[in-house]
Amino acid sequence: MKRMAAGFYILMLLGLAVAVHARVAVGTLVGTVLDARGNPVSSATVTMQTSFGQEPNATHTDSEGRFRFARFRTGQYDLRAYAKGEFSDWVKRVTIRAGKTTEVTLHMPPAADQSFTVKP
């Protein structure tokens, strides 16, 4: 009987070890999208993908230009924002670490000068 109980506990510990090993390490990425004047950009679309161009994800900024990607696998990611017909530059190789929160700021380009003069 003791042998059976000992075997049961060994199997239980092995199962626990496998379950702990199978967990995926995750972290959080938060940030802000700012316009060329440093003002927050609300309702911008923020795209994040692995630095290998895989697993694309998107979210939107809130009224204060903030965004959040929670519980993502550790690794390196590239991000950019889209708002009002313009894209920010890519911010590359942002590292998400296990159990940590990484912060990044994305900057939108200045608005293109679309004024023109009509001559008679």
C-alpha positions in Angstrom: 0.0 0.0 0.0 2.8 2.4 0.8 4.4 1.6 -2.5 1.2 2.5 -4.3 1.0 5.8 -2.4 4.6 6.6 -3.1 4.1 5.9 -6.8 1.0 8.1 -6.9 2.9 11.0 -5.4 5.8 10.6 -7.8 3.3 10.7 -10.7 1.6 13.7 -9.3 5.0 15.6 -8.9 6.0 14.6 -12.5 2.6 15.9 -13.8 3.1 19.2 -11.9 6.6 19.6 -13.3 5.3 19.1 -16.8 2.5 21.6 -16.2 4.9 24.2 -14.9 7.3 23.7 -17.8 4.4 24.0 -20.3 3.4 27.5 -19.1 4.2 30.2 -21.6 6.0 33.2 -20.3 4.0 36.4 -20.9 4.3 40.1 -20.4 2.5 43.3 -21.2 3.2 46.2 -23.6 1.6 49.6 -23.0 2.1 52.9 -24.7 1.0 56.2 -26.0 0.5 57.6 -29.5 1.4 61.2 -29.9 1.0 63.6 -32.8 3.8 65.8 -34.1 3.0 68.5 -31.5 3.1 65.9 -28.6 -0.6 65.7 -28.1 -2.3 62.3 -27.5 -4.0 60.7 -30.5 -7.3 59.1 -29.7 -8.8 56.3 -31.7 -5.5 55.5 -33.5 -5.0 51.9 -34.6 -1.9 50.3 -33.1 -0.5 47.2 -34.9 1.9 44.9 -33.2 3.6 41.8 -34.8 6.6 39.7 -34.0 9.9 41.0 -35.4 9.7 38.2 -37.9 6.4 39.7 -39.2 4.2 37.0 -37.7 1.2 37.0 -35.3 -0.2 40.5 -36.1 -2.5 42.0 -33.5 -4.2 45.4 -33.3 -5.8 47.6 -30.7 -7.0 51.2 -30.5 -5.9 54.1 -28.4 -8.3 55.6 -25.8 -9.1 59.3 -25.4 -5.7 60.0 -24.0 -3.8 58.2 -26.7 -3.0 55.1 -24.6 -3.0 51.5 -25.7 -2.3 48.1 -24.1 -1.4 44.6 -25.3 -1.7 42.3 -22.3 -0.5 38.8 -21.7 1.7 38.4 -24.9 4.5 35.9 -25.2 7.9 37.1 -24.4 10.0 38.1 -27.4 10.6 41.0 -29.7 7.8 42.9 -31.5 7.5 45.7 -34.0 4.8 48.3 -33.6 3.3 51.2 -35.6 0.2 53.4 -35.4 -2.3 54.5 -38.0 -4.5 57.6 -37.6 -6.1 60.1 -39.9 -4.7 58.5 -43.1 -1.1 58.5 -41.8 1.2 55.8 -40.4 3.9 56.3 -37.7 7.3 54.9 -38.3 7.8 51.3 -37.2 9.3 51.0 -33.7 11.3 47.8 -34.0 12.5 45.1 -31.7 10.5 46.1 -28.6 11.1 43.4 -26.0 8.4 41.9 -23.9 9.7 40.2 -20.8 8.1 37.7 -18.6 5.9 39.2 -15.9 7.0 42.7 -16.8 5.3 45.7 -18.4 7.2 47.4 -21.3 6.3 51.0 -22.3 6.7 52.6 -25.7 5.7 55.9 -27.3 4.7 56.1 -31.0 5.0 59.4 -32.8 2.7 60.3 -35.8 4.4 62.3 -38.6 3.5 66.0 -39.1 0.4 66.6 -41.2 1.3 66.9 -44.9 0.9 70.5 -46.1 -1.9 70.1 -48.6 -2.4 73.8 -49.4 -2.1 75.0 -52.9 -2.6 78.1 -55.0 -4.9 78.3 -58.0 -3.8 80.9 -60.5 -6.4 82.5 -62.8 
